[in-house]
């Protein structure tokens, strides 16, 4: 059957899962991008031990078009023991924490001890949540799992057309991209949109800058490319007649993520002396 009505009498589980495949961010039409929708972060126990705690959350996995999407939910924090049944020896190893779609359970996958350990293999139905870089016996902190040896491996996904929350650029860049994909990047407190060329966004800031002998300043915005921007005086209540009471000229140029401008003394429009510190507010639009 190539057409069907969902939520209808006689609908099969496979048909419902195929319907769900269209509800999440798309790897291709009807093929949901496998990943974590919310939560499922992995952290040490309150006092570092041989276990980790996986926060509640939801993920989705899809291995084929006809299989449809399988939402996986954990509605409570779960403690996973890694070292009782598989204690450490004289060599390090990498273990994985996964959400296993075959068993619908959060599990540990124990790696092979090696002087240069690699991650154990998992299948397409296993969603990686974290890597544990286990410490060999005899080394400091061996036998415990502190946060410092836990690597977040979550690839985030979202409902199609919604804004995806990501912690940083690493999580953002791991997303399957489509024109119009929106993310809110927590580390930068801003929304970014993939336009087919890059991550378009608006950035802003207020910071000190030092002028050169021509009265020019240069500020790094953190963007990779500025397309347009504005700047203004941020010196606040500087007294009239003070050379810190400034007028900011229109930006002259952009170089990558740096914006430049020229400032003058507001009282007589003269150039500020070389090395004068000024406070600048700015807005910039371009690519992150």
N, C-alpha and C positions, 0 to 999 in steps of 0.2 A: 504494500500500500504506500503510495507516495503522498497522498493527502489525507488528513484526518482532522477531526474536531476535538480539541483537547477538553478535558473536564466533562466528557460526555459518557453516557452509559456504555460499558463495554471497552472503554479505553484501557490499554495495557500499560504496565509499568514502563516498558521500553518506550512507548509513545510519550508518556509523561516526562520521562527523562530527556527525550529528544526535544520536547517543548522547553524544558529548563535550559537546554544547551543554547537557546537563543536569548536567554535572559541575562547572561553574564557577558563581560568583555569578550570579544570574538577573536579567536586565533584565525578562523575563517568562518564563513556563514554557517551557523548552526553548530559550531565547534567552540565550546567555551574554553577560555584560557585557564588552564589549571593554575591554582594558587590559593593564597589565604585571603579571605574576604575581610576578616577582622580577628584580632586577638591572636592566640596560640603562640605568644612569645615564651621563650624558654629562659629560666633563670635559676640560680642556685637556691637551695633551701635557706631558711632564715639564718641558720649557721651552716656554712658550707659542709656538705656531707658527701656520701657516695651516690646521692640521688639529685635529681633536678625537678623543678616544678614547671609544668606547662599550663599557661593561663587558658581560661575558657575562650572559646571562639569558634569560628566557622571557616571551612575551606571548601573548595569545589575541585573535582577532578573529572576529566573526560579523556578517555583513551581512544575513542573512535566516534565517527559521526552517528552510526546506528546505535551505539551503546548509550548515547546521551550523557548528560551531566549528572554527577553524583555529589550532592551537597553533603558535607561531613560536619557534624556539630559535636562539640564538647561543651556541655552546659555547666561545668564546674572545673576548678583547678585540679590538675592531676599530678601526683608525685610518681616519678619513674625512677626505679632503682637500676643503676648500671654496674655497680661494683660488687654486690654481694655474690651473685652467681658467676661473675666474670671478673675476678680480682686482677689487679695489675701485677705484672712481672717486671723484669729488668729492661723492657723495651716500651717505648711510647706507642700509642695507637690512637686512631681517630674513630670515634663512635658517632652515630647519627641518631637524632630523634625525628621520627616521621609520623605522619598520619596515614595509616594504611587503609586504603579504600577497600581492599579485599576482605579485611577483618573488621572494618569500621572502628578501629582502635588506634590510640596513640601508643607507639612502641619504640623501643631502643633497638638499633641495629649495631651489633658489636663488630668493630673492625679487627684487622689483623695486626698484631704487634710487629713493629719494624723500626729500624733506626731512622728511617724517613717514611713515616706512615702516610698512607693515602686513605681516602674515604671508601667505605664498603659500597658495593654496587646495590642499587635499588631499581625497582621497575617503574614504569610510567604511572602505575596506580599508587605509588608511594610519594606523598608530598613531603619534601624535606622541610623541617622546621629549624633544626640547629645542628651544628657540629660540636662535639666535645673533644678537645685536644687533650686526651688523657695523659697524665704525667707518670713516668716510669717510677717504680719503687726505688727509694733511696734519694729521690730528688725532693726539694722543698715542696710542701703541699701535696705530696703524693697521697692517694687514698681519699682525696676530697675533690669536689668540683666547684671551684669559685667562679664567679661571673667572668673573670679574666681569661678563662680557657673555653668559654662558650661563644661560638660564632653564630650570629643570626643568619640563617639561610632562607628565610621566608621570601618567596616571590609573591607580591601582593596582586590581587585582582579585585574586581568590583562588578556591580550590576551595570549593564551596558548603558552608556550615556550619563552615568553619575560621576561625581568627582571622587577620585581615588586619593585617600590620605596616605602619604608616604613619610617616613621618618627623615630621609635624606636622599641625595642624588643617586646613591647605589640602588636603593629600592625603586626609585623612579625609572632609572635606566634599564632595569630588568623587566619592566612591563612590556607586553606586546603593544606596539604603537599603532594608532590609527589617527587620521586627521580629525581633530576635535577632542582628542583625549585630554581630560583635565585632571590635574593633580593638585593637592594642597601639600606643599613641602613644609613639614613642621620645623625643620632646622632653620629655614629662612622666613617662616611666617608669611608665605605668599602662595598665590595660585599660579600655576604654569600650564600652558596649553601647547600640545604638540601640533604644529601646523604643516607637517610634512618636511620641513627644513630643520627645525630645531624647537626648543622649548621657549615659547614666547611668554613674556611676563612683564610686569611693572615692578621695579624696585625703588626703594626710597631710603633716605638716611639723613643724618645730621652729624657732622664731624668737623674737626679742626683741619685746616690746611695752611700751608705756608706759601706766601707769594714770592716770586722771583723778582729780578730787577725790572721787569716789564709789567709788574703787577698781576702776573698770571698765576693761577693755581692749577693743580691737577689732583683729582680725587679718583680712587679706585672704587667702582660700584660693585664689583664681584660678578658682573655679567661678562659673558664672552664677547658680546657685540652690542653696542648701543646704536639704536636707530634714531632716537630723538630724546631730548631731556630738557629740564628746566632747573635753574638754580636760584637761590634767594639768600638774602642776608639772614643769618641766624644769631647775630651778636646780641640780640635782645635789647636791653635797656641802656645801651651805650649812650653817653651824653652827647647832645648836639655840639659840634665843634671838635669832638674827639676823632682822631684818625681811625679809631675802631668802629665808628659809625659809618658804614660802607655802603656803596652802591655797587651792585653786581651786574656786569655787562652780560649780554647774550653769549652763550657758549660759542667758542670759535671752532672747535673740532672735537672729534671722538677718535680715540685710538684703542681698538679692542673694547675693553670694559672701562677705560679711563675717560673721564670727561674733564675738559679744561674750561676755564673762564677767566675773566679779568675783573678786578675790583679796584674801585677808586674811593678816596676819602669823600664822604658825602657832603662835607662842608664846602670844599673848593674843587672837587672833582680831580684832584691831583692823584698821581700814582702812589700807592703805598710803598714805603721803603722795603728794599729787599730783605727777606727773612721775617716779615710781619706775619704773625699768626692771626687768622680770621676763622670764624665759625660759619659754615655753609650748610644750608638745607638743600636737598636735591631730590628730584624724581627722574627716573630714567626708564625708557621702554626699549626692549630689545630681547636678546636671546640669553638664557641662563647658561 
